[in-house]
Amino acid sequence: MTDGIEFDRSGEVATLTLARPGKKNAVSYSMWSAIPEIIADVEADARVKVLLLTGAGGDFSAGADIGEFADLRSTAEGAAAYDKAVEGAVRALSGMRKPSVAMIRGNCIGGGCQLSVASDFRFAEHGARFGITPAKLGIVYDFTSTRALVALVGPANARYFLLSGQLVDATRAREIGLVNDVFAPEELQTATMEFVRTLCSRSQASIRGMNRIIEKILAGQQESDAEVERIRREAVHGADYAEGVAAFLQRRPPRFTYR
């Protein structure tokens, strides 16, 4: 496993931990580069239903490791290669069919916030801070991540983040839709894992099909297409649909089998 990343599986949940607490979990080039392979592994593992992202210690991540920039981004070619690694990680995460949940403590800034936005859900502690700071570095945020941010918080709030580089607290982040919910520090893990278990209990055929359709909508698609109709057709003829209806009629919890 790459230095700075811890990865483990526990039952139906895989956990990717950004693990450089001495540097507030700053994301190195090697960490960005490793994320797509980890996500591909999660997607391929039939046992895993949800990916949890978090940070070691008191922070989610303070962002990309700027200490590497002098060496890795000092030329146009180097900057392009670095950006390709970042975009590859973001695209892999945002393109997952299985749901991803970011559990956020402390700083969630820059590249850390970028990873959280690429996740499907974000739960934070009251003490968390959020910001995206390219304007402090003379960097222009990439198109994919900008589009995702605008879709999540709207153009006015996206401009606030990107153009000012200022930080907001967790309460404000929830108000604008950047996070789904905020909890006391001692309640965050319990609340997050309760939601993760809820996702695990739902039809995975439904979850993955709808995640794909949402991805297409966010990419600008306006109408249904052959892939969407295939996803919906396969769902209605699948075992999960039959089980879901039967469980509802029999007033019992469903036992979904799709993997």
Accessible surface in RSA format (square Angstrom, percent):
REM  Atomic radii and reference values for relative SASA: ProtOr
REM  Chains: A
REM  Algorithm: Lee & Richards
REM  Probe-radius: 1.40
REM  Slices: 20
REM RES _ NUM      All-atoms   Total-Side   Main-Chain    Non-polar    All polar
REM                ABS   REL    ABS   REL    ABS   REL    ABS   REL    ABS   REL
RES MET A   1   142.84  74.0  62.12  41.1  80.72 192.2  68.88  58.6  73.96  98.0
RES THR A   2    39.48  28.1  25.82  26.2  13.66  32.6  14.94  20.1  24.54  37.1
RES ASP A   3   127.90  89.6 115.79 115.2  12.11  28.6  40.87  96.2  87.03  86.8
RES GLY A   4    13.60  16.8   0.00   N/A  13.60  16.8   1.50   4.1  12.10  27.1
RES ILE A   5     7.08   4.0   0.00   0.0   7.08  17.1   0.00   0.0   7.08  19.2
RES GLU A   6   100.55  57.7  97.09  73.5   3.46   8.2  35.71  69.1  64.84  52.9
RES PHE A   7    36.72  18.4  10.14   6.3  26.57  69.1  10.14   6.2  26.57  76.0
RES ASP A   8    76.90  53.9  71.57  71.2   5.33  12.6  38.70  91.1  38.20  38.1
RES ARG A   9    90.25  37.9  59.71  30.4  30.54  72.7  19.02  26.0  71.24  43.2
RES SER A  10    81.71  69.0  69.49  92.7  12.22  28.2  35.27  75.1  46.44  65.1
RES GLY A  11    64.01  78.9   0.00   N/A  64.01  78.9  43.25 118.7  20.76  46.5
RES GLU A  12    60.46  34.7  56.82  43.0   3.64   8.7  20.96  40.5  39.49  32.2
RES VAL A  13    18.35  12.1  17.81  16.1   0.55   1.3  17.81  15.5   0.55   1.5
RES ALA A  14     0.00   0.0   0.00   0.0   0.00   0.0   0.00   0.0   0.00   0.0
RES THR A  15    24.38  17.3  24.38  24.7   0.00   0.0  12.42  16.7  11.96  18.1
RES LEU A  16     1.08   0.6   1.03   0.7   0.05   0.1   1.03   0.7   0.05   0.1
RES THR A  17    17.11  12.2  17.11  17.3   0.00   0.0   7.87  10.6   9.24  14.0
RES LEU A  18     0.64   0.4   0.64   0.5   0.00   0.0   0.64   0.5   0.00   0.0
RES ALA A  19    19.56  18.0   5.84   9.0  13.72  31.2   5.84   8.2  13.72  36.4
RES ARG A  20    55.16  23.2  48.90  24.9   6.26  14.9  18.49  25.3  36.67  22.2
RES PRO A  21    79.14  57.7  61.43  56.0  17.71  64.4  62.94  52.0  16.20 100.7
RES GLY A  22    82.92 102.3   0.00   N/A  82.92 102.3  44.77 122.9  38.15  85.4
RES LYS A  23   113.19  55.2 100.37  61.6  12.83  30.5  73.91  66.5  39.29  41.8
RES LYS A  24   101.46  49.5 101.13  62.1   0.33   0.8  62.72  56.5  38.75  41.3
RES ASN A  25     0.14   0.1   0.14   0.1   0.00   0.0   0.00   0.0   0.14   0.1
RES ALA A  26    10.80   9.9  10.80  16.7   0.00   0.0  10.80  15.2   0.00   0.0
RES VAL A  27     0.00   0.0   0.00   0.0   0.00   0.0   0.00   0.0   0.00   0.0
RES SER A  28     9.90   8.4   9.90  13.2   0.00   0.0   8.10  17.2   1.80   2.5
RES TYR A  29    78.29  36.6  78.29  44.5   0.00   0.0  45.97  34.5  32.31  39.8
RES SER A  30    54.29  45.9  48.67  65.0   5.62  12.9  39.91  85.0  14.38  20.2
RES MET A  31     0.00   0.0   0.00   0.0   0.00   0.0   0.00   0.0   0.00   0.0
RES TRP A  32     1.05   0.4   1.05   0.5   0.00   0.0   1.05   0.6   0.00   0.0
RES SER A  33    53.09  44.9  30.78  41.1  22.31  51.4  33.34  71.0  19.76  27.7
RES ALA A  34    17.18  15.8   9.36  14.4   7.82  17.8  16.77  23.6   0.40   1.1
RES ILE A  35     2.56   1.5   2.56   1.9   0.00   0.0   2.56   1.8   0.00   0.0
RES PRO A  36    42.18  30.7  38.63  35.2   3.56  12.9  39.05  32.2   3.13  19.5
RES GLU A  37   136.87  78.6 128.78  97.4   8.09  19.3  48.39  93.6  88.48  72.2
RES ILE A  38    12.40   7.1   9.68   7.2   2.72   6.6  12.40   8.9   0.00   0.0
RES ILE A  39     5.52   3.1   5.52   4.1   0.00   0.0   5.52   4.0   0.00   0.0
RES ALA A  40    59.43  54.6  49.46  76.3   9.97  22.7  55.27  77.8   4.16  11.0
RES ASP A  41    62.74  43.9  56.41  56.1   6.33  15.0  19.30  45.4  43.44  43.3
RES VAL A  42     0.00   0.0   0.00   0.0   0.00   0.0   0.00   0.0   0.00   0.0
RES GLU A  43    55.34  31.8  37.47  28.4  17.87  42.5  26.00  50.3  29.34  24.0
RES ALA A  44    86.48  79.5  49.33  76.1  37.15  84.5  60.49  85.2  25.99  68.8
RES ASP A  45    16.69  11.7   8.91   8.9   7.78  18.4  12.27  28.9   4.42   4.4
RES ALA A  46    55.64  51.2  45.78  70.6   9.86  22.4  51.60  72.7   4.04  10.7
RES ARG A  47   153.84  64.6 152.09  77.5   1.74   4.2  69.82  95.4  84.02  50.9
RES VAL A  48     0.16   0.1   0.16   0.1   0.00   0.0   0.16   0.1   0.00   0.0
RES LYS A  49    22.83  11.1  22.83  14.0   0.00   0.0   2.91   2.6  19.92  21.2
RES VAL A  50     0.00   0.0   0.00   0.0   0.00   0.0   0.00   0.0   0.00   0.0
RES LEU A  51     0.14   0.1   0.14   0.1   0.00   0.0   0.14   0.1   0.00   0.0
RES LEU A  52     9.00   5.0   9.00   6.4   0.00   0.0   9.00   6.3   0.00   0.0
RES LEU A  53     3.64   2.0   3.64   2.6   0.00   0.0   3.64   2.6   0.00   0.0
RES THR A  54    16.26  11.6  16.26  16.5   0.00   0.0  12.10  16.3   4.16   6.3
RES GLY A  55    11.72  14.5   0.00   N/A  11.72  14.5   0.00   0.0  11.72  26.2
RES ALA A  56    24.17  22.2  17.12  26.4   7.05  16.0  23.53  33.1   0.63   1.7
RES GLY A  57    56.25  69.4   0.00   N/A  56.25  69.4  33.22  91.2  23.03  51.6
RES GLY A  58    53.13  65.5   0.00   N/A  53.13  65.5  33.37  91.6  19.75  44.2
RES ASP A  59    18.04  12.6  17.29  17.2   0.74   1.8   0.61   1.4  17.43  17.4
RES PHE A  60     0.53   0.3   0.05   0.0   0.47   1.2   0.53   0.3   0.00   0.0
RES SER A  61     0.00   0.0   0.00   0.0   0.00   0.0   0.00   0.0   0.00   0.0
RES ALA A  62    37.13  34.1  20.81  32.1  16.31  37.1  21.08  29.7  16.05  42.5
RES GLY A  63     2.41   3.0   0.00   N/A   2.41   3.0   2.38   6.5   0.03   0.1
RES ALA A  64    24.76  22.8  14.88  23.0   9.88  22.5  14.88  21.0   9.88  26.2
RES ASP A  65    10.75   7.5  10.03  10.0   0.72   1.7   0.72   1.7  10.03  10.0
RES ILE A  66    93.61  53.3  85.35  63.6   8.26  19.9  85.35  61.5   8.26  22.4
RES GLY A  67    65.88  81.2   0.00   N/A  65.88  81.2  38.37 105.3  27.51  61.6
RES GLU A  68    42.34  24.3  38.44  29.1   3.90   9.3  20.62  39.9  21.72  17.7
RES PHE A  69    32.53  16.3  30.42  18.8   2.11   5.5  30.53  18.5   2.00   5.7
RES ALA A  70    81.96  75.4  59.24  91.4  22.72  51.7  70.42  99.2  11.54  30.6
RES ASP A  71   119.94  84.0  96.43  96.0  23.51  55.6  24.11  56.7  95.83  95.6
RES LEU A  72    65.89  36.7  61.00  43.6   4.89  12.3  63.78  44.8   2.11   5.7
RES ARG A  73    48.87  20.5  29.65  15.1  19.22  45.8   3.76   5.1  45.11  27.3
RES SER A  74    79.06  66.8  39.03  52.1  40.03  92.2  33.63  71.6  45.42  63.6
RES THR A  75    76.87  54.7  67.54  68.5   9.33  22.2  67.48  90.6   9.39  14.2
RES ALA A  76    83.52  76.8  61.40  94.8  22.12  50.3  70.08  98.7  13.44  35.6
RES GLU A  77   132.03  75.8 122.86  92.9   9.17  21.8  71.43 138.2  60.60  49.5
RES GLY A  78    19.95  24.6   0.00   N/A  19.95  24.6  18.36  50.4   1.59   3.6
RES ALA A  79    21.62  19.9  21.62  33.4   0.00   0.0  21.62  30.4   0.00   0.0
RES ALA A  80    62.01  57.0  49.60  76.5  12.41  28.2  56.44  79.5   5.57  14.8
RES ALA A  81    49.42  45.4  41.52  64.1   7.90  18.0  47.22  66.5   2.20   5.8
RES TYR A  82     4.44   2.1   4.06   2.3   0.38   1.0   4.16   3.1   0.28   0.3
RES ASP A  83    50.38  35.3  49.82  49.6   0.56   1.3  12.11  28.5  38.26  38.2
RES LYS A  84   159.15  77.6 152.80  93.8   6.35  15.1  98.52  88.7  60.63  64.6
RES ALA A  85    14.55  13.4   3.65   5.6  10.90  24.8  13.57  19.1   0.98   2.6
RES VAL A  86    15.34  10.1  15.34  13.9   0.00   0.0  15.34  13.3   0.00   0.0
RES GLU A  87    53.31  30.6  52.38  39.6   0.92   2.2   7.38  14.3  45.93  37.5
RES GLY A  88    27.11  33.4   0.00   N/A  27.11  33.4  24.61  67.5   2.51   5.6
RES ALA A  89     0.00   0.0   0.00   0.0   0.00   0.0   0.00   0.0   0.00   0.0
RES VAL A  90     4.07   2.7   4.07   3.7   0.00   0.0   4.07   3.5   0.00   0.0
RES ARG A  91   134.73  56.6 126.93  64.7   7.80  18.6  45.20  61.8  89.53  54.3
RES ALA A  92    26.66  24.5  11.40  17.6  15.25  34.7  23.50  33.1   3.16   8.4
RES LEU A  93     2.40   1.3   0.41   0.3   1.99   5.0   0.41   0.3   1.99   5.4
RES SER A  94    45.73  38.6  29.57  39.5  16.17  37.2  22.19  47.3  23.55  33.0
RES GLY A  95    20.60  25.4   0.00   N/A  20.60  25.4  11.00  30.2   9.60  21.5
RES MET A  96     6.53   3.4   0.73   0.5   5.80  13.8   1.90   1.6   4.63   6.1
RES ARG A  97    76.82  32.3  76.82  39.2   0.00   0.0  33.36  45.6  43.46  26.3
RES LYS A  98     6.35   3.1   6.35   3.9   0.00   0.0   6.03   5.4   0.31   0.3
RES PRO A  99     2.72   2.0   2.72   2.5   0.00   0.0   2.72   2.2   0.00   0.0
RES SER A 100     0.47   0.4   0.47   0.6   0.00   0.0   0.00   0.0   0.47   0.7
RES VAL A 101     0.00   0.0   0.00   0.0   0.00   0.0   0.00   0.0   0.00   0.0
RES ALA A 102     0.00   0.0   0.00   0.0   0.00   0.0   0.00   0.0   0.00   0.0
RES MET A 103    12.32   6.4  12.10   8.0   0.22   0.5  12.10  10.3   0.22   0.3
RES ILE A 104     0.00   0.0   0.00   0.0   0.00   0.0   0.00   0.0   0.00   0.0
RES ARG A 105    55.69  23.4  54.84  28.0   0.85   2.0  18.66  25.5  37.03  22.4
RES GLY A 106    13.35  16.5   0.00   N/A  13.35  16.5  13.35  36.6   0.00   0.0
RES ASN A 107    14.41   9.9  14.16  13.7   0.25   0.6   0.98   2.4  13.43  13.0
RES CYS A 108     0.00   0.0   0.00   0.0   0.00   0.0   0.00   0.0   0.00   0.0
RES ILE A 109    22.76  13.0  22.76  17.0   0.00   0.0  22.76  16.4   0.00   0.0
RES GLY A 110    12.28  15.1   0.00   N/A  12.28  15.1  12.28  33.7   0.00   0.0
RES GLY A 111     7.28   9.0   0.00   N/A   7.28   9.0   2.23   6.1   5.05  11.3
RES GLY A 112     0.00   0.0   0.00   N/A   0.00   0.0   0.00   0.0   0.00   0.0
RES CYS A 113     0.06   0.0   0.06   0.1   0.00   0.0   0.00   0.0   0.06   0.1
RES GLN A 114    13.36   7.5  11.84   8.7   1.52   3.6   0.70   1.5  12.66   9.6
RES LEU A 115     0.35   0.2   0.35   0.3   0.00   0.0   0.35   0.2   0.00   0.0
RES SER A 116     0.11   0.1   0.11   0.2   0.00   0.0   0.00   0.0   0.11   0.2
RES VAL A 117    15.72  10.3   5.40   4.9  10.32  24.9   5.40   4.7  10.32  28.0
RES ALA A 118     6.19   5.7   0.71   1.1   5.48  12.5   2.69   3.8   3.50   9.3
RES SER A 119     5.61   4.7   0.00   0.0   5.61  12.9   0.12   0.3   5.50   7.7
RES ASP A 120    44.90  31.5  25.65  25.5  19.25  45.5  11.40  26.8  33.50  33.4
RES PHE A 121    51.33  25.7  51.33  31.8   0.00   0.0  51.33  31.1   0.00   0.0
RES ARG A 122     9.49   4.0   9.49   4.8   0.00   0.0   0.07   0.1   9.42   5.7
RES PHE A 123    14.91   7.5  14.91   9.2   0.00   0.0  14.91   9.0   0.00   0.0
RES ALA A 124     0.00   0.0   0.00   0.0   0.00   0.0   0.00   0.0   0.00   0.0
RES GLU A 125    20.59  11.8  20.59  15.6   0.00   0.0   0.05   0.1  20.55  16.8
RES HIS A 126    91.05  49.8  77.26  53.7  13.79  35.3  51.53  53.1  39.52  46.0
RES GLY A 127    50.07  61.7   0.00   N/A  50.07  61.7  34.33  94.2  15.74  35.2
RES ALA A 128     0.81   0.7   0.00   0.0   0.81   1.8   0.00   0.0   0.81   2.1
RES ARG A 129   111.84  47.0 111.84  57.0   0.00   0.0  39.22  53.6  72.62  44.0
RES PHE A 130     0.12   0.1   0.12   0.1   0.00   0.0   0.12   0.1   0.00   0.0
RES GLY A 131     0.00   0.0   0.00   N/A   0.00   0.0   0.00   0.0   0.00   0.0
RES ILE A 132     1.40   0.8   1.40   1.0   0.00   0.0   1.40   1.0   0.00   0.0
RES THR A 133    22.37  15.9  21.46  21.8   0.91   2.2   7.44  10.0  14.93  22.6
RES PRO A 134    14.22  10.4  10.49   9.6   3.73  13.6  13.42  11.1   0.81   5.0
RES ALA A 135    57.95  53.3  23.17  35.8  34.78  79.1  31.51  44.4  26.44  70.0
RES LYS A 136   136.67  66.7 100.88  61.9  35.79  85.2  69.28  62.4  67.39  71.8
RES LEU A 137    79.72  44.4  47.97  34.3  31.74  79.8  55.92  39.3  23.80  64.0
RES GLY A 138    77.09  95.1   0.00   N/A  77.09  95.1  41.17 113.0  35.92  80.4
RES ILE A 139    51.45  29.3  39.42  29.4  12.03  29.0  43.33  31.2   8.12  22.0
RES VAL A 140   140.86  92.7 117.70 106.6  23.15  55.8 120.53 104.7  20.33  55.1
RES TYR A 141    31.70  14.8  19.64  11.2  12.07  31.4  19.49  14.6  12.21  15.1
RES ASP A 142    28.81  20.2  16.64  16.6  12.17  28.8  21.64  50.9   7.17   7.1
RES PHE A 143   153.29  76.7 142.08  88.0  11.21  29.2 146.37  88.7   6.93  19.8
RES THR A 144    13.71   9.8  12.62  12.8   1.09   2.6  10.16  13.6   3.55   5.4
RES SER A 145     3.82   3.2   2.25   3.0   1.57   3.6   3.20   6.8   0.62   0.9
RES THR A 146    38.28  27.2  38.28  38.8   0.00   0.0  35.97  48.3   2.31   3.5
RES ARG A 147    83.63  35.1  76.57  39.0   7.06  16.8  35.33  48.3  48.30  29.3
RES ALA A 148    27.73  25.5  21.26  32.8   6.48  14.7  25.00  35.2   2.74   7.3
RES LEU A 149     0.48   0.3   0.48   0.3   0.00   0.0   0.48   0.3   0.00   0.0
RES VAL A 150    54.36  35.8  51.27  46.4   3.09   7.4  51.27  44.6   3.09   8.4
RES ALA A 151    56.80  52.2  15.33  23.7  41.47  94.3  27.43  38.6  29.36  77.8
RES LEU A 152    55.06  30.7  35.18  25.2  19.88  50.0  38.46  27.0  16.61  44.7
RES VAL A 153    10.84   7.1   0.00   0.0  10.84  26.1   3.07   2.7   7.77  21.1
RES GLY A 154    23.23  28.6   0.00   N/A  23.23  28.6  20.99  57.6   2.24   5.0
RES PRO A 155    77.68  56.6  76.86  70.1   0.82   3.0  77.62  64.1   0.06   0.4
RES ALA A 156    78.12  71.8  65.78 101.5  12.34  28.1  70.52  99.3   7.60  20.1
RES ASN A 157    38.46  26.5  38.10  36.8   0.35   0.9   0.63   1.5  37.83  36.6
RES ALA A 158     2.38   2.2   2.38   3.7   0.00   0.0   2.38   3.4   0.00   0.0
RES ARG A 159   146.06  61.3 144.84  73.8   1.22   2.9  43.96  60.1 102.10  61.9
RES TYR A 160   100.31  46.8  91.71  52.2   8.60  22.4  76.82  57.7  23.49  29.0
RES PHE A 161     0.94   0.5   0.94   0.6   0.00   0.0   0.94   0.6   0.00   0.0
RES LEU A 162    22.32  12.4  18.97  13.6   3.35   8.4  18.97  13.3   3.35   9.0
RES LEU A 163   127.46  71.0 105.02  75.1  22.43  56.4 107.43  75.4  20.03  53.9
RES SER A 164    44.00  37.2  19.04  25.4  24.95  57.5  27.70  59.0  16.29  22.8
RES GLY A 165     0.00   0.0   0.00   N/A   0.00   0.0   0.00   0.0   0.00   0.0
RES GLN A 166    99.55  55.7  95.67  69.9   3.88   9.2  23.60  50.2  75.95  57.6
RES LEU A 167    58.31  32.5  34.25  24.5  24.06  60.5  34.25  24.1  24.06  64.7
RES VAL A 168    16.57  10.9   9.16   8.3   7.42  17.9  16.57  14.4   0.00   0.0
RES ASP A 169    77.84  54.5  71.89  71.6   5.94  14.1  27.82  65.5  50.02  49.9
RES ALA A 170     0.01   0.0   0.00   0.0   0.01   0.0   0.00   0.0   0.01   0.0
RES THR A 171    60.21  42.8  59.82  60.6   0.38   0.9  38.78  52.1  21.42  32.4
RES ARG A 172   108.66  45.6 107.86  55.0   0.80   1.9  31.14  42.6  77.52  47.0
RES ALA A 173     0.00   0.0   0.00   0.0   0.00   0.0   0.00   0.0   0.00   0.0
RES ARG A 174    94.05  39.5  83.88  42.8  10.18  24.2  26.54  36.3  67.51  40.9
RES GLU A 175   115.92  66.6  76.14  57.6  39.78  94.7  39.17  75.8  76.75  62.7
RES ILE A 176    22.21  12.6   7.26   5.4  14.95  36.0  14.32  10.3   7.89  21.4
RES GLY A 177    31.72  39.1   0.00   N/A  31.72  39.1  24.47  67.2   7.24  16.2
RES LEU A 178     0.39   0.2   0.39   0.3   0.00   0.0   0.39   0.3   0.00   0.0
RES VAL A 179     5.23   3.4   0.00   0.0   5.23  12.6   1.18   1.0   4.05  11.0
RES ASN A 180    75.81  52.3  47.88  46.3  27.93  67.2  13.66  32.9  62.15  60.1
RES ASP A 181    48.85  34.2  48.85  48.6   0.00   0.0   4.43  10.4  44.42  44.3
RES VAL A 182     8.23   5.4   0.00   0.0   8.23  19.8   0.00   0.0   8.23  22.3
RES PHE A 183    44.03  22.0  41.76  25.9   2.27   5.9  44.03  26.7   0.00   0.0
RES ALA A 184    23.16  21.3  21.90  33.8   1.26   2.9  21.93  30.9   1.24   3.3
RES PRO A 185    65.56  47.8  61.87  56.4   3.69  13.4  62.17  51.3   3.39  21.1
RES GLU A 186   140.23  80.5 104.31  78.9  35.92  85.5  70.08 135.6  70.14  57.3
RES GLU A 187    90.33  51.9  88.54  67.0   1.79   4.3  28.06  54.3  62.26  50.8
RES LEU A 188     0.00   0.0   0.00   0.0   0.00   0.0   0.00   0.0   0.00   0.0
RES GLN A 189   101.80  56.9 101.48  74.2   0.32   0.8  19.94  42.4  81.86  62.1
RES THR A 190    92.46  65.8  86.60  87.8   5.85  13.9  60.60  81.4  31.85  48.2
RES ALA A 191    21.72  20.0  12.92  19.9   8.80  20.0  15.96  22.5   5.77  15.3
RES THR A 192     0.00   0.0   0.00   0.0   0.00   0.0   0.00   0.0   0.00   0.0
RES MET A 193    41.97  21.7  41.97  27.8   0.00   0.0  39.23  33.4   2.74   3.6
RES GLU A 194   106.13  60.9 105.23  79.6   0.89   2.1  28.71  55.5  77.41  63.2
RES PHE A 195    56.75  28.4  53.37  33.1   3.38   8.8  56.42  34.2   0.33   0.9
RES VAL A 196     0.00   0.0   0.00   0.0   0.00   0.0   0.00   0.0   0.00   0.0
RES ARG A 197   138.48  58.1 133.11  67.9   5.37  12.8  67.06  91.7  71.42  43.3
RES THR A 198    49.37  35.1  44.47  45.1   4.90  11.7  25.62  34.4  23.75  35.9
RES LEU A 199    16.63   9.3  16.56  11.8   0.07   0.2  16.56  11.6   0.07   0.2
RES CYS A 200    10.99   8.3   8.29   9.3   2.69   6.3   6.40  16.2   4.58   4.9
RES SER A 201    59.93  50.6  41.35  55.2  18.58  42.8  48.45 103.2  11.48  16.1
RES ARG A 202   131.51  55.2 130.69  66.6   0.82   1.9  35.31  48.3  96.20  58.3
RES SER A 203    11.49   9.7   9.08  12.1   2.41   5.6   8.24  17.5   3.25   4.6
RES GLN A 204     1.66   0.9   1.56   1.1   0.09   0.2   1.50   3.2   0.16   0.1
RES ALA A 205    21.74  20.0  13.50  20.8   8.25  18.8  15.43  21.7   6.31  16.7
RES SER A 206    47.79  40.4  41.84  55.8   5.95  13.7  18.66  39.7  29.13  40.8
RES ILE A 207    22.86  13.0  19.29  14.4   3.57   8.6  21.25  15.3   1.62   4.4
RES ARG A 208    29.74  12.5  28.50  14.5   1.24   3.0  17.23  23.6  12.51   7.6
RES GLY A 209     9.85  12.2   0.00   N/A   9.85  12.2   8.67  23.8   1.18   2.6
RES MET A 210   108.68  56.3 108.08  71.5   0.60   1.4  67.78  57.6  40.91  54.2
RES ASN A 211    24.93  17.2  19.58  18.9   5.35  12.9   2.86   6.9  22.08  21.3
RES ARG A 212    50.77  21.3  50.77  25.9   0.00   0.0   3.47   4.7  47.30  28.7
RES ILE A 213    37.14  21.1  37.14  27.7   0.00   0.0  37.14  26.7   0.00   0.0
RES ILE A 214    91.34  52.0  91.34  68.0   0.00   0.0  91.34  65.8   0.00   0.0
RES GLU A 215    51.83  29.8  47.89  36.2   3.94   9.4  24.44  47.3  27.39  22.4
RES LYS A 216    23.55  11.5  20.82  12.8   2.73   6.5   8.57   7.7  14.98  16.0
RES ILE A 217   105.37  60.0  97.11  72.3   8.26  19.9  97.11  69.9   8.26  22.4
RES LEU A 218    84.80  47.2  74.80  53.5  10.00  25.1  77.93  54.7   6.87  18.5
RES ALA A 219    61.09  56.2  35.48  54.8  25.61  58.3  35.79  50.4  25.30  67.0
RES GLY A 220    43.71  53.9   0.00   N/A  43.71  53.9  30.85  84.7  12.86  28.8
RES GLN A 221    54.94  30.7  38.78  28.3  16.16  38.5  29.93  63.7  25.01  19.0
RES GLN A 222   162.50  90.9 125.53  91.7  36.97  88.0  55.03 117.1 107.47  81.5
RES GLU A 223   139.88  80.3 125.53  95.0  14.35  34.2  48.67  94.1  91.21  74.5
RES SER A 224    68.01  57.5  34.70  46.3  33.31  76.7  38.60  82.2  29.41  41.2
RES ASP A 225    51.17  35.8  40.44  40.3  10.73  25.4  38.86  91.5  12.31  12.3
RES ALA A 226    87.49  80.4  69.44 107.2  18.05  41.1  77.33 108.9  10.16  26.9
RES GLU A 227    49.50  28.4  43.80  33.1   5.70  13.6  23.89  46.2  25.60  20.9
RES VAL A 228    11.35   7.5  11.35  10.3   0.00   0.0  11.35   9.9   0.00   0.0
RES GLU A 229    74.83  43.0  73.25  55.4   1.59   3.8  37.31  72.2  37.52  30.6
RES ARG A 230    94.43  39.6  94.43  48.1   0.00   0.0  37.28  51.0  57.15  34.6
RES ILE A 231    26.46  15.1  22.90  17.1   3.56   8.6  24.50  17.6   1.97   5.3
RES ARG A 232   145.54  61.1 137.13  69.9   8.41  20.0  31.54  43.1 114.00  69.1
RES ARG A 233   129.05  54.2 123.77  63.1   5.27  12.6  57.04  78.0  72.01  43.6
RES GLU A 234    98.42  56.5  86.37  65.3  12.05  28.7  42.62  82.4  55.80  45.6
RES ALA A 235    36.68  33.7  29.11  44.9   7.56  17.2  33.91  47.8   2.77   7.3
RES VAL A 236    72.49  47.7  61.82  56.0  10.67  25.7  63.43  55.1   9.06  24.6
RES HIS A 237   148.67  81.3 112.97  78.5  35.70  91.3  78.29  80.7  70.38  81.9
RES GLY A 238    26.40  32.6   0.00   N/A  26.40  32.6  23.11  63.4   3.29   7.4
RES ALA A 239    70.70  65.0  51.02  78.7  19.68  44.8  58.49  82.4  12.21  32.3
RES ASP A 240     8.71   6.1   5.72   5.7   2.99   7.1   5.66  13.3   3.05   3.0
RES TYR A 241   116.71  54.5 107.23  61.0   9.48  24.7  76.08  57.2  40.63  50.1
RES ALA A 242    62.13  57.1  51.87  80.0  10.26  23.3  57.80  81.4   4.33  11.5
RES GLU A 243    33.42  19.2  29.91  22.6   3.52   8.4  13.63  26.4  19.80  16.2
RES GLY A 244    22.17  27.3   0.00   N/A  22.17  27.3  15.76  43.2   6.41  14.4
RES VAL A 245    65.11  42.8  61.57  55.7   3.54   8.5  64.53  56.1   0.58   1.6
RES ALA A 246    30.52  28.1  26.21  40.4   4.31   9.8  30.23  42.6   0.29   0.8
RES ALA A 247     1.67   1.5   1.59   2.4   0.08   0.2   1.59   2.2   0.08   0.2
RES PHE A 248   164.22  82.2 149.52  92.6  14.71  38.3 157.58  95.5   6.64  19.0
RES LEU A 249   129.57  72.2 102.25  73.2  27.32  68.7 104.97  73.7  24.60  66.2
RES GLN A 250   112.83  63.1  85.75  62.7  27.08  64.5  40.22  85.6  72.61  55.1
RES ARG A 251   225.24  94.6 187.83  95.7  37.41  89.1  70.74  96.7 154.50  93.6
RES ARG A 252    57.89  24.3  43.75  22.3  14.15  33.7  38.01  51.9  19.88  12.1
RES PRO A 253   107.00  78.0 100.25  91.4   6.75  24.5 105.88  87.4   1.12   7.0
RES PRO A 254    55.99  40.8  40.77  37.2  15.23  55.3  40.77  33.7  15.23  94.6
RES ARG A 255   157.54  66.1 147.15  75.0  10.39  24.7  76.42 104.4  81.13  49.2
RES PHE A 256    50.30  25.2  25.44  15.8  24.86  64.7  25.62  15.5  24.69  70.7
RES THR A 257    98.25  69.9  77.58  78.6  20.68  49.3  72.27  97.1  25.98  39.3
RES TYR A 258   104.80  48.9  93.73  53.3  11.07  28.8  58.60  44.0  46.20  56.9
RES ARG A 259   141.54  59.4 102.94  52.5  38.60  91.9  42.88  58.6  98.66  59.8
END  Absolute sums over single chains surface
CHAIN  1 A    12799.6      10143.6       2656.0       7369.8       5429.8
END  Absolute sums over all chains
TOTAL         12799.6      10143.6       2656.0       7369.8       5429.8
